[in-house]
Amino acid sequence: MELRPAVAADVPALAEGLAALPLLQRYGRDAPRLERDLTAALGRGDGLLVAVAPGAPAEEARPLGLAWFTHQGTLGLGGYLRLMAVLPGAQARGVGAALLGAFEAEVAARSAHGFLLCSDFNAPAQRFYERHGWRRCGALPGLVLPEVAELIYWKRLRPAP
């Protein structure tokens, strides 16, 4: 697999693949909305890393997953992983670990801390982040959906000064 910054040509396939995920369906994110959100993220300069199958020409490469993040701003301390998702058919192949590692490296170049939110019902994702050294620090009940708490995760990405 190859990781690279997403480009506008990636957005339609990413939106289509992300919209098929039960997690994003629960949050009411359909393909048109995701396409608008990802296009806006590119325009703002948000971090968008895409995993693609190796060796495919860029115009033919189907995405395997996405990490969408901001480099700074969270509590004035670090980067924020807004969305990380592995598309159907590419799960359990190391795509998520590669995307998470790339996000951590990108953010660590500018700040010492990374943050993310994880749905309280998404136990597999919680285990994944915890296996990769992320610590649960709190919860935001009803932040996005009234019946869901978003769990706050933090990781120190480089040593304290």
C-alpha positions in Angstrom: 0.0 0.0 0.0 1.1 3.6 -0.6 0.2 6.6 1.5 0.0 10.0 -0.1 -1.8 13.4 0.3 -5.3 13.2 -1.1 -6.1 15.2 -4.3 -9.4 16.4 -5.7 -9.6 13.4 -8.0 -9.7 11.1 -4.9 -12.7 12.7 -3.4 -15.6 11.1 -5.3 -14.3 7.5 -4.7 -13.5 8.3 -1.0 -16.9 9.8 -0.4 -18.6 6.8 -2.0 -16.5 4.3 0.0 -16.9 6.2 3.3 -20.6 6.5 2.8 -20.9 2.6 2.8 -19.5 2.3 6.3 -22.0 1.7 9.0 -20.3 4.2 11.3 -20.7 7.1 8.9 -24.3 6.0 8.1 -25.1 6.2 11.8 -23.8 9.8 11.7 -25.9 10.7 8.7 -23.0 11.1 6.3 -24.0 10.2 2.8 -21.8 10.4 -0.3 -22.8 13.9 -1.5 -22.2 15.4 2.0 -18.9 13.6 2.4 -17.8 14.8 -1.0 -18.7 18.4 -0.1 -16.9 18.1 3.3 -13.7 16.5 1.8 -13.6 19.1 -1.0 -13.9 21.9 1.6 -11.2 20.2 3.7 -8.8 20.2 0.7 -9.6 23.9 0.2 -8.8 24.8 3.8 -5.5 22.9 3.7 -6.6 20.2 6.2 -4.4 17.1 6.3 -5.9 14.4 4.1 -3.9 11.3 3.7 -5.2 8.5 1.5 -4.0 4.9 1.3 -4.1 3.3 -2.2 -3.1 0.0 -3.7 0.6 0.1 -4.7 1.6 0.5 -8.3 -1.7 1.8 -9.7 -1.6 5.0 -11.8 -2.9 7.9 -9.7 -6.0 8.3 -11.9 -6.9 4.7 -11.5 -6.0 4.2 -7.8 -8.9 3.2 -5.7 -8.7 4.4 -2.1 -8.3 1.9 0.7 -8.6 4.4 3.5 -8.4 8.0 4.7 -6.9 10.0 7.6 -8.4 13.5 7.8 -6.8 15.8 10.4 -5.8 19.3 11.4 -2.2 19.9 12.3 -2.8 22.2 15.2 -5.4 23.9 17.3 -6.8 21.2 19.7 -6.8 22.9 23.1 -4.0 25.0 21.7 -1.7 22.0 22.0 -1.8 19.7 19.1 -3.3 18.0 16.0 -6.7 16.5 15.8 -7.6 13.3 13.9 -11.0 14.3 12.6 -11.7 11.0 10.7 -9.9 7.8 10.1 -11.6 5.1 8.1 -10.6 2.0 6.2 -13.0 1.2 3.3 -14.8 -2.0 2.9 -12.6 -4.8 1.5 -9.4 -3.2 2.9 -9.9 -3.8 6.6 -7.6 -5.9 8.7 -4.7 -5.4 6.3 -2.7 -2.8 8.1 -4.2 0.2 6.4 -5.5 1.8 9.6 -2.1 1.3 11.4 -0.3 2.9 8.4 -2.7 5.8 8.3 -2.5 6.4 12.0 1.3 6.3 12.0 1.4 8.8 9.1 -1.0 11.1 11.0 1.2 10.9 14.1 4.3 11.7 12.1 2.7 14.7 10.3 1.4 16.2 13.6 4.6 15.5 15.5 6.5 17.6 13.1 4.6 20.7 14.4 3.4 19.8 17.9 3.9 17.3 20.7 0.3 16.1 21.1 -2.4 14.3 19.1 -6.1 14.2 19.9 -9.0 12.2 18.5 -12.6 11.4 19.4 -14.0 7.9 19.2 -17.7 6.9 19.5 -18.6 5.1 22.8 -20.2 2.3 20.9 -17.2 1.6 18.7 -15.3 -0.8 20.9 -13.1 -2.2 18.1 -11.8 1.3 17.3 -11.2 2.0 21.0 -9.1 -1.2 21.2 -7.2 -0.2 18.1 -6.2 3.2 19.4 -5.3 1.9 22.8 -3.1 -0.8 21.2 -1.3 2.1 19.4 -0.6 4.0 22.6 -3.5 6.3 22.7 -5.1 7.1 26.2 -8.7 7.7 26.9 -9.0 10.9 28.8 -12.7 11.8 29.0 -16.0 11.8 27.3 -18.3 14.4 25.6 -21.8 13.1 26.0 -24.2 14.1 23.1 -21.6 16.1 21.3 -22.7 14.9 17.8 -25.5 12.5 18.4 -27.7 12.8 21.5 -27.4 9.1 22.5 -23.6 8.8 21.9 -20.7 10.0 24.0 -17.6 10.9 22.0 -14.5 9.5 23.9 -11.5 11.8 24.0 -8.2 10.2 23.3 -4.7 11.8 23.6 -1.2 10.7 22.7 2.1 12.4 23.3 3.8 12.3 19.9 7.2 13.5 20.9 9.1 13.9 24.2 8.3 16.8 26.5 10.8 19.7 26.3 
